[in-house]
């Protein structure tokens, strides 16, 4: 039960962070596809056999896009 609450908190924290980025006009992508904060947070929290790595893309010193790419555990 504690694990589920921890996952829910992690997911909500990440969703909140990603919503802030989106309000700033930063595009969000999950495995190369345009995505929502909810979809990304869910994928990150339930990922098995790996994790999602953030890749920040910018222009002129500003973040314009964040890509979440799955990286398999070896």
N, C-alpha and C positions, 0 to 999 in steps of 0.2 A: 504493500500500500504506500509506503514512504517513497519508493522508487517512482510510482506513478505521479505523486504530487511533485516530486523533484522535476520530472520530465515536463509536467504541465507548467511549472514555474519557468523552466528554461525556455520553453516554447513561447510563452507570453512575453518574457523579457526580450527574446530575439525579435518577435513580431513588432514589439514597440520600437525597438531600435531601427528596424527596417522601414517602418512607417515614417519615422523622422527623416530617413534618407530620401524616401520617395517624395515627401513634402518639399524637400530641397531640390527636387528635379532630377535626382539620381536614378538612373534606370537599374532594375534588378533582373538578374538572369539566373536560372537554375539549369545546369548542364547545357548551356548554349541557347536556351529558350527563354523568352520574356516570361517573367513570373511575378507572383504576388508575395507580399510578406508572409501571409498565412501558409502558402504552399512551400515556401523556402524553409520557414521555421519547422514545419511538420517534417519535411524531408531530413533536416539536420538532426532533429531529436530522435527520430526513429531509424536512422541509418544503421544498417548492420554490415559487418564485414568491411567497414571503412568509415570515412568521415568526409565532410564537405570542407574544402579549402576555399577561402575567399581570395579573389583576384581583383584588385582595384585597378580600374583603368581611368586615366585622367587626361586633362588637356589644360595647358596653361597653369599648372599647379593646383587645379581643382579636380575633385573626383567627379566623374561623369557617369560611371557605370560600375556596378559590383557584380562579378560573376561568381557563383557558387558552383564549384566543380567537385564531383565525387572522386575521392582517392581511396583505392582499395588498400586494406591492411595486408601486409605480406607475411 
